[in-house]
Amino acid sequence: MSRALLKFTRVSPTKARLIAREVQGMNAELAIASLEFMPNKAARVISKVIASAVANGDFEPEEVVITSCRVDKAASMKRWRPRARGTASRILKPTAHIMVEVAKAEEA
């Protein structure tokens, strides 16, 4: 089993969790191929993390299965936007931690 962790990536955790649930339990090669055709920003990021987890264990993508794909909330960047009458509104730009674990197909 090997894993990869990407911290403080600039993608919303709620949007990334939708993609993470799709690939959990899939073959790594099939998951990377299906994420390539998704239009979401989170799909490209999760695809790179899966490829990193496969490389960390010195595996080939066709021989491993994604056992866990977890997206956790990280710190939000705080920005300000000017509004009427000299006031300001806060803009929260969320970030996420993405963790992927892969294992050989017969182990999982």
N, C-alpha and C positions, 0 to 999 in steps of 0.2 A: 504494500500500500504506500502511496506517495501522495503528497498534497502540495498545493500552491495557495498563497495568500496575497491578495492585492489590497493594499490599504489606502484609504482616503481618495478613492477614484471619484471623479466628478460626474456621478450619475445618481439619480434618485433611487433609494433602496426599494421603494414600492414598485417602481417600474422594472427594476432589475430582478425582483423576486418572481415576477410573472415569467420571465425568461428562464430563471433558474429552475422553476418547477417543471418546465417543459423538458429539460435535458436530464433531470435526475433519473438514474437507473438505465440510461441509454449507453450504448457502445460509444466510446470516445470518438472514433472515426465518423460515425453516423451523426453524432452531436455537432461536431465541428462543421460537417458538410451542411447540416440543416440550419445552423446559425449563420452561415455565410449568406443565405438568401433572405434572412429576416431584416426588415428595414430599421430596426431599433438600434440606438447607440449602445445599449446594454448588451445586445447580442454580440457585437464585435468585441467588447471588453471581456465578456465571459468566455468567448471562443479562445482568446489569447491566454486566459488563465487556465483553461482546460489543456491547451497545448503545453503550457509551462508545467502543469502537474504531471503530464505524461512524460515530459523530458526529464523531470526531476527524479523519476523512478527508473530511467533508462528503459522504458517500455516502447513498444510500437502502438500506435493508436488503435489498430484493429484488435489487439489482444487484451484491452482493458475496458472496464465498465466504470461509469461515474457513480460512485457509491453515495457521495454527499456533495451537494452544491448549496452553500449557505450564503445569504446576503444579510449583513448586519448594518444597522444605522451607525454612521460616524458623525463627527462634528459638522455643523452647518456653517457655511460662510455667511456672514452678515453684511449686507449692503444697504444703502439708503437711497431713496428716490424722493426728489423734491415734490411737494404737493401744494395745494392751494393755501393761500394766506401765510406763507412762510413756514409751514410745517413740513414734516418728513414722514415717509412710510418706510417700514423695514421690509427688506427683501431677504428671504432665506434661500440660500443655494445649497441644497443637501449634497452630502457625500456618503459613500458607502464602503464597507469592507467586504470583499468577495473571497470566499474560501471554497476550494474544490478539492475533493479527495477522490482518487481513482485506485482501483485494485484490479488484479488479474481476474478474468472472467470466471475461472473455476473457484477462486477464493470467495467471490461475492455470491 
